[in-house]
Amino acid sequence: MIKWILLGSLFYAIYRAFRPMLSIFRFSRTVKEKKKREGIHKKVSKMDIQDAEFEDNIK
């Protein structure tokens, strides 16, 4: 019984220790995604996109 309590408290301590590091990794991933989106936005804004004309063939 005491073995399970010690094991559980050990896993809890490890979880509490790694929790701040997980938030740092999540923040890093968010920054990378934001930079990627900004790069795509810059590429799209540089493109010369002309309005396409479509004919409606309604019968």
Secondary structure, DSSP 8 states (H G I E B T S, - for coil): -HHHHHHHHHHHHHHHHHHHHHHHHHHHHHHHHHHHHHHHHHHHHHS------------
